[in-house]
Amino acid sequence: MKPERKISPYGSWLSPISADLIAEDSLSLGQIVLDGRDVYWSEMRPADGGRNVIMRWRQGGLEEILPAPFNARTRVNEYGGGAFTVAERVVYFSHDEDQHLYRLRPGHPPHPLTSEVGRRYADGAFDHRFKRIICVSEDHRVTGEPVTTIVEVDGSGMGKARVLVSGHDFYAAPKISTDGLRMAWLAWNHPDMPWDGSELWLADVAGDGSLINRRLVAGGREESIFQPAFSPGGKLYFVSDRSHWWNLYRVHEEGIEAMSPMDAEFGLPQWVFGMATYAIESESRMVCSFNREGAWQLATLDLETHQLNFIETPFTDIHGLVVGHGQAVFVAASPTLLPAVVRMDLATSRCEILRTSSTTEIKSGYLSIPRSLSFPTANGLKTYAFYYPPENRDFQAPTGGKPPLLVMGHGGPTSAASNSLSFKIQYWTSRGFAVLDVNYRGSTGYGRDYRNQLDGLWGIADVEDCVAGARHLIKLGLVDEKRLGIRGGSAGGYTTLCALASHACFRAAAVYYGVSDLEALARDTHKFESHYLNRLIGPYPARRDLYQKRSPVNHANHMSCPVIFFQGLEDKVVPPDQTEKMVNDLRRRGIPLAYVAFAGESHGFRRAENIKRSLESELYFYARVFGFTPADSLTPVAIENL
């Protein structure tokens, strides 16, 4: 017999999904590398100060191989990724503190391979022919923006990096053919982002290791190229959105061949290095993953017949795919499964979990299962979202009540919301909130045309879609229209502030390191995003009028909604003065607000104590604004003007 549920108002439910669980018992699983049958991956640990460690799984055991205090993290493009590679059981990694490359033989202390202060390294590939690491380098020793190149670093001893490729503003994904005779890479220039326009290059490797006979293979200003890879026999594959969908292609002497054309995405926006959605097992077979309307699937592709064969798995989010020795390894998740490193036997499709992002098991009665929604938005268009109803098997709300709603806008804005299990969403739903995670126009996973619908309309289209989502749920009778909240980080924080400046429907908001001043962002951000706004807003300073019109800091007089702000004081992507300007303007107007700043944090919080503090402060803030008593014991946060 099921125990009777307690009657308690929405927001006040006691949940086993605590801020401590999210902050201290959760890992962020990153890049995966295969070396023979051994599986390596990185994981970020908030409980260890946000340190990135490298793990190794071998038949019979799992071990941490990167000794403290080493931290496998690169700052190239500020967002990093691709911080390590492995060859012949030797690990080559970038150390966060000094950004040098190191060589690590497990069981021995790491040994530095570089010494030039002010240089950063990422996306390394080991060249067996010359015993060197080929990687992207970002040189900060120059005046003005850093210079990005592709370099070689001697894999055996300390020396200076030798530049192999230069001339473009950005590079990524240097790949060496199995015989060591050719190299491919990606390049792009300002003002493009890699998901807008990028190029695939190919060159021959000369006897001294230099590159000759360089030629442009594919790409351009209106074509995005993703993840080049060589087959064992030397055929070059890549992903392109030339069909307006990121699809797979192969290079022939006579031209470029589409492998399996379909209205699906085999690519991702390259915010970080080291992304992978496919891996080539042999000359006849590839394992790949692709996204259809927010859900990922796994398949094999026959490289001779082009036949795509789906592999049944319980996962709806799959990335970081690598293949070798009859196994595929990837990070995967689903609405009921937390992200995990998964090893699949390709002969049987049997999956084995090597590592989960949390060791804590939450019973199903506390988990909200998302519903995939599409609904009308402005100008007769359609947009998408995942809706999470409140769920807690121990509680129910009084009859006739409706839950408060949190509308979430993802970062990027060129990114996407996933339907995979996230304790950061379940934290709210298990306490009695409804959540709408919006894939507004501009999100990835729905083709280039949908992605381009945000061009020139950032701060308008994304806001319209978030508002339309909230109104859609009100129309369905699912949420309390008097208790609508909106929250977001970075670009999602900008969407949140724009919504408060242009619409009166939201009654509370949380902004994590959000953009408030577009002009300041255009003048004072890092190289990678320094021209990002050209497409999203318009060229600066030529369209300064749009930057001023779309900056929330210039429209504080239109805001009346209580807001809580969170900011890392070491943030180079969205500097602290973005938040502090907004806070000061709202403070002068007497708007209820709270400001929580964290020393030592950059863009996105990595330390357990700060993750916990921000979540609990946000809950405390909503409780005060929406008028409920939380079940949690929370440290009060100072709320001005309330």
Secondary structure as the mmCIF struct_conf table of DSSP 4:
data_model
#
loop_
_struct_conf.conf_type_id
_struct_conf.id
_struct_conf.beg_label_comp_id
_struct_conf.beg_label_asym_id
_struct_conf.beg_label_seq_id
_struct_conf.end_label_comp_id
_struct_conf.end_label_asym_id
_struct_conf.end_label_seq_id
HELX_LH_PP_P HELX_LH_PP_P1 LYS A 2 ARG A 5
STRN STRN1 LYS A 6 ILE A 7
TURN_TY1_P TURN_TY1_P1 TYR A 10 GLY A 11
BEND BEND1 PRO A 16 PRO A 16
HELX_RH_AL_P HELX_RH_AL_P1 ALA A 19 GLU A 24
BEND BEND2 ASP A 25 ASP A 25
STRN STRN2 SER A 28 ASP A 35
TURN_TY1_P TURN_TY1_P2 GLY A 36 ARG A 37
STRN STRN3 ASP A 38 ARG A 45
HELX_RH_3T_P HELX_RH_3T_P1 PRO A 46 ASP A 48
TURN_TY1_P TURN_TY1_P3 GLY A 49 GLY A 50
STRN STRN4 ARG A 51 ARG A 58
TURN_TY1_P TURN_TY1_P4 GLN A 59 GLY A 60
STRN STRN5 GLY A 61 GLU A 64
BEND BEND3 LEU A 66 LEU A 66
TURN_TY1_P TURN_TY1_P5 ALA A 68 PRO A 69
STRN STRN6 ALA A 72 ALA A 72
TURN_TY1_P TURN_TY1_P6 VAL A 76 TYR A 79
STRN STRN7 GLY A 81 GLY A 81
STRN STRN8 PHE A 84 ALA A 87
TURN_TY1_P TURN_TY1_P7 GLU A 88 ARG A 89
STRN STRN9 VAL A 90 SER A 94
STRN STRN10 HIS A 95 HIS A 95
TURN_TY1_P TURN_TY1_P8 ASP A 96 ASP A 98
STRN STRN11 LEU A 101 LEU A 104
TURN_TY1_P TURN_TY1_P9 PRO A 106 GLY A 107
BEND BEND4 HIS A 108 HIS A 108
STRN STRN12 HIS A 111 PRO A 112
TURN_TY1_P TURN_TY1_P10 VAL A 117 GLY A 118
STRN STRN13 ARG A 119 ASP A 127
TURN_TY1_P TURN_TY1_P11 HIS A 128 LYS A 131
STRN STRN14 ARG A 132 ASP A 139
BEND BEND5 ARG A 141 GLU A 145
HELX_LH_PP_P HELX_LH_PP_P2 PRO A 146 PRO A 146
STRN STRN15 VAL A 147 ASP A 154
BEND BEND6 GLY A 155 GLY A 157
STRN STRN16 ARG A 162 VAL A 165
BEND BEND7 GLY A 167 ASP A 169
STRN STRN17 PHE A 170 ILE A 176
TURN_TY1_P TURN_TY1_P12 THR A 178 ASP A 179
BEND BEND8 GLY A 180 LEU A 181
STRN STRN18 ARG A 182 TRP A 188
TURN_TY1_P TURN_TY1_P13 HIS A 190 PRO A 191
TURN_TY1_P TURN_TY1_P14 PRO A 194 ASP A 196
BEND BEND9 GLY A 197 GLY A 197
STRN STRN19 SER A 198 VAL A 205
HELX_LH_PP_P HELX_LH_PP_P3 ALA A 206 ALA A 206
TURN_TY1_P TURN_TY1_P15 GLY A 207 ASP A 208
BEND BEND10 GLY A 209 GLY A 209
STRN STRN20 LEU A 211 GLY A 220
TURN_TY1_P TURN_TY1_P16 ARG A 221 GLU A 222
STRN STRN21 GLU A 223 GLU A 223
STRN STRN22 ILE A 225 PHE A 230
TURN_TY1_P TURN_TY1_P17 PRO A 232 GLY A 233
BEND BEND11 GLY A 234 GLY A 234
STRN STRN23 LEU A 236 SER A 240
TURN_TY1_P TURN_TY1_P18 ARG A 242 SER A 243
BEND BEND12 HIS A 244 TRP A 245
STRN STRN24 ASN A 247 HIS A 252
TURN_TY1_P TURN_TY1_P19 GLU A 253 GLU A 254
STRN STRN25 GLY A 255 ALA A 258
BEND BEND13 MET A 259 SER A 260
BEND BEND14 ASP A 263 ALA A 264
STRN STRN26 GLU A 265 GLU A 265
BEND BEND15 TRP A 271 VAL A 272
STRN STRN27 PHE A 273 PHE A 273
BEND BEND16 THR A 277 THR A 277
STRN STRN28 TYR A 278 ILE A 280
BEND BEND17 SER A 282 SER A 284
STRN STRN29 ARG A 285 ARG A 292
TURN_TY1_P TURN_TY1_P20 GLU A 293 GLY A 294
STRN STRN30 ALA A 295 ASP A 302
TURN_TY1_P TURN_TY1_P21 LEU A 303 THR A 305
STRN STRN31 LEU A 308 ILE A 311
BEND BEND18 PRO A 314 PRO A 314
BEND BEND19 THR A 316 THR A 316
STRN STRN32 ASP A 317 GLY A 324
TURN_TY1_P TURN_TY1_P22 HIS A 325 GLY A 326
STRN STRN33 GLN A 327 SER A 334
TURN_TY1_P TURN_TY1_P23 PRO A 335 THR A 336
STRN STRN34 LEU A 337 ASP A 345
TURN_TY1_P TURN_TY1_P24 LEU A 346 THR A 348
STRN STRN35 CYS A 351 THR A 356
BEND BEND20 SER A 357 SER A 357
BEND BEND21 THR A 359 THR A 359
HELX_RH_3T_P HELX_RH_3T_P2 SER A 364 TYR A 366
HELX_LH_PP_P HELX_LH_PP_P4 LEU A 367 PRO A 370
STRN STRN36 ARG A 371 PRO A 376
HELX_RH_3T_P HELX_RH_3T_P3 ALA A 378 GLY A 380
STRN STRN37 LYS A 382 TYR A 388
TURN_TY1_P TURN_TY1_P25 ARG A 393 ASP A 394
STRN STRN38 PHE A 395 GLN A 396
HELX_LH_PP_P HELX_LH_PP_P5 ALA A 397 PRO A 398
TURN_TY1_P TURN_TY1_P26 THR A 399 GLY A 400
STRN STRN39 LEU A 405 GLY A 409
BEND BEND22 GLY A 411 THR A 414
BEND BEND23 SER A 420 SER A 420
HELX_RH_AL_P HELX_RH_AL_P2 PHE A 423 THR A 429
TURN_TY1_P TURN_TY1_P27 SER A 430 GLY A 432
STRN STRN40 ALA A 434 ASN A 439
TURN_TY1_P TURN_TY1_P28 ARG A 441 GLY A 442
BEND BEND24 THR A 444 TYR A 446
HELX_RH_AL_P HELX_RH_AL_P3 ARG A 448 ASN A 452
TURN_TY1_P TURN_TY1_P29 GLN A 453 GLY A 456
TURN_TY1_P TURN_TY1_P30 TRP A 458 ILE A 460
HELX_RH_AL_P HELX_RH_AL_P4 ALA A 461 LYS A 475
TURN_TY1_P TURN_TY1_P31 LEU A 476 GLY A 477
BEND BEND25 VAL A 479 VAL A 479
TURN_TY1_P TURN_TY1_P32 GLU A 481 LYS A 482
BEND BEND26 ARG A 483 ARG A 483
STRN STRN41 LEU A 484 GLY A 489
TURN_TY1_P TURN_TY1_P33 SER A 490 SER A 490
HELX_RH_AL_P HELX_RH_AL_P5 ALA A 491 SER A 502
BEND BEND27 ALA A 504 ALA A 504
BEND BEND28 ARG A 507 ARG A 507
STRN STRN42 ALA A 508 TYR A 512
BEND BEND29 TYR A 513 TYR A 513
HELX_RH_AL_P HELX_RH_AL_P6 LEU A 518 ARG A 523
BEND BEND30 ASP A 524 THR A 525
HELX_RH_3T_P HELX_RH_3T_P4 LYS A 527 GLU A 529
TURN_TY1_P TURN_TY1_P34 SER A 530 TYR A 532
HELX_RH_AL_P HELX_RH_AL_P7 LEU A 533 LEU A 536
TURN_TY1_P TURN_TY1_P35 ILE A 537 ILE A 537
TURN_TY1_P TURN_TY1_P36 TYR A 540 ARG A 543
HELX_RH_AL_P HELX_RH_AL_P8 ARG A 544 ARG A 550
HELX_RH_3T_P HELX_RH_3T_P5 PRO A 552 HIS A 558
BEND BEND31 CYS A 561 CYS A 561
STRN STRN43 VAL A 563 GLY A 568
TURN_TY1_P TURN_TY1_P37 LEU A 569 GLU A 570
BEND BEND32 LYS A 572 VAL A 574
HELX_RH_AL_P HELX_RH_AL_P9 PRO A 576 ARG A 589
TURN_TY1_P TURN_TY1_P38 GLY A 590 GLY A 590
STRN STRN44 LEU A 593 PHE A 598
TURN_TY1_P TURN_TY1_P39 ALA A 599 GLY A 600
BEND BEND33 HIS A 603 GLY A 604
BEND BEND34 ARG A 607 ARG A 607
HELX_RH_AL_P HELX_RH_AL_P10 ALA A 608 PHE A 626
TURN_TY1_P TURN_TY1_P40 GLY A 627 GLY A 627
BEND BEND35 ALA A 631 ASP A 632
STRN STRN45 GLU A 640 GLU A 640
TURN_TY1_P TURN_TY1_P41 ASN A 641 ASN A 641
#
